[in-house]
C-alpha cells in the first residue's frame, strides 16, 4: 500500500523557489565554515550516531529534506542504505556535486510516494519546520506508516512560540517562507499521535549560529 494523500501547502512553490535561491550560499557555508556539519556539533553528532546504530540492518533510510546532503553522506559513511530527497532542485544539484557517491532526488515531504513498512528509518533533520501546523501531522503519519515495525524516526527543529516569517537568509538572499516553531511537549504529542513511541529527546540551547532547538527520536512498534 502507498502513503495517504496529503494536503499540499498553498505556499509550497514560494518555499521551493526561496531554497533554490539560497542553495549555493548554503552549500558554500557548509563547506567553508562547517556550519551544518554534525561532526563539529558533538551533541547533534551523538543523536545521529544513535539513530544510525538503531536503524542499522533494518532496511533503507530516507533523509527527507536533505539540503546539500551533508547528513545523508555521513549516514552513508556509517554503512547505511540511505537516500536523500529535497524540495529544492538546486539543493539537490549541490548534494549530487558534493556527494556523488550518494543517491538524491527532488521531492516534497508532502508528496512522497512511500510504500507502507518499506523503510528502516526516516530523518527530518531541521527540514520540517516549513510545514504548516495542520500539515505536519499528516507528514508524520506518512513517515510512521512507511517505517517497518521496529524502525526509527528522528527529527530536529526550531523551538519557540509562534511563527516567524523569513524575508532573507544565508547572506541576505531574499526568501519567502515561514518557520513554524514548536514547544517540545506539543511536538512530542504530534509524533506520538502519528503512532510512534518517543525514545529520546535532546533540548539544545541557543548559540551564536541558531536559536534553541529540539531533537526527537521515536520508534514504530514492532
C-alpha positions as CSV (number, residue, x, y, z in Angstrom):
1,X,0.0,0.0,0.0
2,X,1.1,3.6,-0.7
3,X,1.0,6.6,1.5
4,X,-2.2,8.5,2.0
5,X,-2.7,11.8,0.1
6,X,-1.5,14.9,1.9
7,X,-2.9,18.4,1.5
8,X,-0.5,20.5,-0.5
9,X,0.6,23.7,1.4
10,X,-0.5,26.7,-0.6
11,X,2.9,28.4,-0.5
12,X,5.0,25.4,-1.4
13,X,6.1,26.9,-4.7
14,X,7.4,30.0,-2.9
15,X,9.3,27.9,-0.4
16,X,10.9,25.9,-3.2
17,X,11.9,29.0,-5.1
18,X,13.4,30.5,-1.9
19,X,15.5,27.5,-1.2
20,X,16.7,27.4,-4.8
21,X,17.9,31.0,-4.4
22,X,19.9,30.3,-1.2
23,X,21.1,26.8,-2.1
24,X,24.5,27.8,-3.4
25,X,25.2,30.1,-0.5
26,X,24.1,27.5,2.0
27,X,26.3,24.8,0.4
28,X,29.3,27.1,0.4
29,X,28.6,27.9,4.1
30,X,28.6,24.2,5.0
31,X,31.8,23.6,3.1
32,X,33.7,26.7,4.2
33,X,32.6,27.2,7.8
34,X,31.4,23.7,8.9
35,X,28.0,25.1,10.0
36,X,25.6,22.2,9.4
37,X,28.4,19.6,9.6
38,X,27.4,17.5,12.6
39,X,31.0,16.4,13.2
40,X,31.5,19.9,14.6
41,X,28.5,19.6,17.0
42,X,29.1,16.7,19.4
43,X,25.5,16.5,20.8
44,X,24.0,16.5,17.4
45,X,26.5,14.0,16.2
46,X,25.7,11.8,19.1
47,X,22.0,11.9,18.1
48,X,22.7,11.0,14.5
49,X,25.1,8.2,15.7
50,X,22.4,6.8,17.9
51,X,19.9,6.9,15.0
52,X,22.5,5.2,12.7
53,X,23.2,2.4,15.2
54,X,19.5,1.9,15.8
55,X,18.5,1.6,12.2
56,X,21.4,-0.5,11.0
57,X,20.2,-3.7,9.4
58,X,16.5,-2.6,9.5
59,X,16.4,-1.5,5.8
60,X,16.6,1.6,3.7
61,X,16.8,5.1,5.3
62,X,15.3,8.3,3.9
63,X,16.7,11.7,4.7
64,X,13.7,13.9,4.0
65,X,14.8,17.5,3.4
66,X,18.4,16.6,2.9
67,X,19.6,20.0,1.6
68,X,23.2,19.7,0.2
69,X,23.4,16.2,1.5
70,X,25.8,16.6,4.4
71,X,24.0,14.3,6.8
72,X,23.0,11.9,4.1
73,X,26.6,11.4,3.2
74,X,27.5,10.9,6.9
75,X,24.9,8.1,7.3
76,X,26.2,6.5,4.1
77,X,29.7,6.6,5.6
78,X,28.2,4.7,8.5
79,X,27.2,1.9,6.1
80,X,23.5,2.7,5.8
81,X,21.5,2.3,2.7
82,X,20.4,5.9,2.7
83,X,18.9,8.3,0.1
84,X,18.2,12.0,0.3
85,X,15.2,14.0,-1.0
86,X,14.7,17.7,-1.0
87,X,12.1,20.2,-2.2
88,X,14.7,22.4,-3.9
89,X,16.2,21.2,-7.2
90,X,19.2,23.5,-6.7
91,X,19.8,21.9,-3.3
92,X,19.8,18.5,-4.9
93,X,22.2,19.7,-7.6
94,X,24.6,20.8,-4.8
95,X,24.1,17.5,-3.0
96,X,25.0,15.5,-6.1
97,X,28.0,17.7,-6.8
98,X,29.4,17.4,-3.2
99,X,28.5,13.8,-2.6
100,X,28.4,11.9,-6.0
101,X,28.5,8.6,-4.2
102,X,25.0,9.1,-2.7
103,X,21.5,8.9,-4.1
104,X,19.4,12.1,-4.2
105,X,16.1,13.1,-5.8
106,X,13.8,16.1,-5.9
107,X,10.6,15.9,-3.9
108,X,8.5,17.4,-1.2
109,X,7.8,15.7,2.1
110,X,4.1,16.3,1.4
111,X,4.3,14.4,-2.0
112,X,6.4,11.3,-1.4
113,X,5.2,8.0,-2.7
114,X,6.3,5.8,0.2
115,X,5.2,2.2,0.4
116,X,4.0,1.1,3.8
117,X,6.6,-0.7,6.0
118,X,9.3,-0.1,3.4
119,X,11.9,1.9,5.4
120,X,14.1,1.1,8.4
121,X,14.5,4.8,9.2
122,X,13.3,8.3,8.3
123,X,15.1,11.5,9.1
124,X,13.7,15.0,9.1
125,X,16.8,16.9,10.2
126,X,15.9,20.6,10.5
127,X,13.8,20.2,7.4
128,X,10.2,20.0,8.6
129,X,9.8,23.4,10.2
130,X,8.4,25.0,7.0
131,X,5.4,22.7,7.1
132,X,2.2,24.4,8.4
133,X,0.8,23.1,11.7
134,X,-2.1,21.4,10.0
135,X,0.2,19.6,7.5
136,X,3.0,18.4,9.8
137,X,0.8,15.7,11.5
138,X,-0.1,14.3,8.1
139,X,3.5,14.1,7.1
140,X,4.5,12.4,10.4
141,X,1.7,9.9,9.8
142,X,3.0,9.1,6.4
143,X,6.5,8.6,7.8
144,X,5.2,6.4,10.5
145,X,3.3,4.2,8.1
146,X,6.4,3.9,5.8
147,X,8.5,2.6,8.7
148,X,8.9,-1.1,9.2
149,X,7.9,-2.4,12.7
150,X,10.8,-1.5,14.9
151,X,12.0,1.3,12.5
152,X,13.1,4.7,13.8
153,X,12.2,8.3,13.0
154,X,14.4,11.3,14.1
155,X,13.7,15.0,13.7
156,X,15.4,18.2,14.7
157,X,13.6,21.6,14.6
158,X,13.5,25.1,16.0
159,X,11.9,25.6,19.4
160,X,9.9,28.7,20.3
161,X,6.4,30.3,20.3
162,X,4.6,31.3,17.2
163,X,5.7,31.5,13.6
164,X,8.5,33.6,12.1
165,X,8.2,34.9,8.6
166,X,11.6,34.9,6.9
167,X,12.3,37.5,4.2
168,X,16.1,37.0,3.8
169,X,18.6,34.2,4.7
170,X,22.1,33.0,4.1
171,X,23.9,36.1,3.0
172,X,20.9,38.4,2.7
173,X,19.3,36.5,-0.1
174,X,15.6,37.3,-0.5
175,X,13.3,34.5,0.6
176,X,9.7,33.9,1.4
177,X,9.0,31.2,3.9
178,X,7.6,30.7,7.4
179,X,9.5,29.0,10.2
180,X,6.9,27.2,12.3
181,X,8.4,26.9,15.8
182,X,7.3,24.3,18.3
183,X,7.5,23.8,22.0
184,X,8.8,20.4,22.9
185,X,5.7,19.0,24.5
186,X,3.3,19.7,21.6
187,X,5.8,18.3,19.1
188,X,6.3,15.1,21.1
189,X,2.5,14.8,21.2
190,X,2.3,15.0,17.4
191,X,5.0,12.4,17.0
192,X,3.2,10.1,19.4
193,X,-0.1,10.8,17.7
194,X,1.4,9.5,14.5
195,X,1.7,6.1,16.1
196,X,5.4,6.3,17.2
197,X,6.9,5.8,20.6
198,X,9.3,8.6,21.6
199,X,12.5,7.0,22.9
200,X,14.7,10.1,23.3
201,X,14.6,13.9,23.4
202,X,17.5,16.4,23.3
203,X,16.9,20.1,24.0
204,X,19.6,22.4,22.6
205,X,20.1,25.9,23.9
206,X,20.6,28.8,21.6
207,X,24.2,29.6,20.4
208,X,25.7,32.1,18.1
209,X,24.5,30.4,15.0
210,X,21.0,29.3,15.7
211,X,18.2,29.6,18.3
212,X,17.1,26.9,20.6
213,X,16.4,23.5,19.1
214,X,15.0,20.1,19.8
215,X,15.9,16.6,18.6
216,X,13.2,13.8,19.0
217,X,13.8,10.2,18.2
218,X,10.9,7.7,18.0
219,X,10.2,4.1,17.1
220,X,7.4,2.3,15.4
221,X,6.1,-0.6,17.5
222,X,7.5,-4.0,16.5
